[in-house]
Amino acid sequence: MTEPIATLDPRFSDPESSAVPWTKTRQSLGDAEIFWITTVRADGRPHVTPLVAVWLDDAIYFTTGEAEQKAVNLRTNPHVVLTTGCNAWDSGLDVVVEGSAVQVTDEALLARLAEAWSTKWDGRWHFQAGNGRFRDEGGGEALVYAVHPRKVLAFGKGTFTHTTYRF
């Protein structure tokens, strides 16, 4: 991925602040344990739910069961927003990622992702790649999706900043 163009929005940033470096925002995406995903139902209503995800090769990857609401929503509208951060007012970095979710079926990439899940989560998440999906130890299957960011917002707290990255 080429380095995104970062701009600081002075309307929502402290006068002495500067744009959050992309390396810091990318690190936050890699370290995040929980993301909140927003998808859109067929009738236009939003659906928001927490999930675990992995940042790999400049994309966020997540899983879902085929019958789960987010998978149902993605069949008709691939546009998503993923958010992560913390609930503190005066410290931390909140990140919003906008993009489209694309199902991953490539076996080699799925195998890499299964390893990334296991590594990130200290073995708490064990998947095997097969048939274009993940399989867990209990035999359950999950679809895997990739979101390559189109736009990312980073909100620094303490010294307040509003940084927009465009790809």
N, C-alpha and C positions, 0 to 999 in steps of 0.2 A: 504494500500500500504506500502510495506517496503521502508525504506529510500533508495533513489537511491545512487549509487556510484558517487561521484563528483570528477572531475579532473580539474586542472587548466592547460590550454595550455600556456606555457611560451612564445611561439612564438608571441602571440597576447595579452600578459598581461604585465603590468608594473612590473619591477623587484621586487618591494616591495609589490606587491598585493597578495591576497590569493583568493581561490575559494569563490564564492558567496554562502552563506549558503542556503540550499534547502528551509528553512522556508521563507526566503526573496523572493526567486523566486516563491514559491507557493503563497505567499501573492500577488505578482504582478499579477499572473494569476487570482486570485480571485477578485482583484480590477479593472482589466482592463475593460474599457467600450467598446473598439473597438478591434477586432482582424481582421487580414487579413488572408483569407484562400486561399491556392493554391491547386487546383485540376488539374487533367490531362484529357484533351479531348481524345476521341477515336483515333484521329490521332497523339497523342503525344504532342500536343501543350499545354502549361500551361494556366490555367484560374485563375486569381486572383481577389478577390472581398472582400470588408469589410463586417463585420457582427457583431452582438452582440452575446455574448455567456455567459454561466454560468460555473464556476468551481464548481463541486460538487463531493464528493466521489472520489477524485483523478482522475477526468476526465474532459475534456472540452466538453460541450454540446452546439450544435447549431441547428438552424432550417433552413429549406429551403422549398420552394414550389416544388411540384413534377415535374413541367415543367421547373424550373430554371436550368441554365447551370450547376451549381455545383451538383445538384441532378442527372442530366443526366450523368455527368462525373462519379459520384460515383457508378452508376450502372455497369460500366465496370472496374473501377479502384478505390479501396477504399483508396489508399494511399494519405495522405494529409500533408500539412505543415500549421500550424497556427502561426502567429507572432503577437506580441504586443509590445508596448514600447512607446517611444516618439521621437520627431525629434531633440531634443537638442544634441549637440555634447559633452558637458562636464559634463552632469549630467543625472541621471536616469538609468534605466535598460531595455534593450531590451531582449525579450525572444522569442525563436523559439521552437516550439513543433512539433516533427515528430511522426506520428502514422497512424493508419487506422481508417476510419470512419465506425462505425457500427450502423445501424438503431436501434433505441429504440422503442419497441412496448409494453413493459410491462406497464400496466395501473397504477400500484402503483408507479413505478418510474416516469412515465409521470406526475402524480399528484404532486409528490414532486418537479419535475422540474418546473411545472407551478407555484407553490408557490415560488420557488427560483427566477424565472424570475420576478414575481411581486414584491418580496421583494427587489431584487437588483436594480430594475429600478423604485422604488417608485410608483408602480402601473401603469407606462406608458406602460408596456407590460402585457396584460391580456390574458392568455390562459386557456382553459379547455381541460382536457385530455379525449379522447374518441376514440374508434375504432383504437387504436394504433397510434394516431396522436394528434397534437395540433389543436384546433379550436380557432379562435379569435372571438372577439365580432361581427364582420361583417359577420361571417359565413365562412370565409376563412379557409383552412386547411394547415397545415405545417407538413412535416416530421421532426423528431428529430433524431439527430445523436450524438453518443458518440465517443470521441477520447481519448483512454487511452495512455498516452505517452510511446513511446519506447525509445526516446532520446529527451533530452531538452538541448538547448544551452542558456546560460545567458551571456549577454554582458554588463558588468558594464562600466559606462562612468565617466569621471573625473579622477579617478584612474582606468585605463583601465584593465579590466579582461575579460577573455574568459573561462567560466566554462562549462564543459560538464557533464551532468547527464545521467547515463545509468541505466535502470530498469531491 
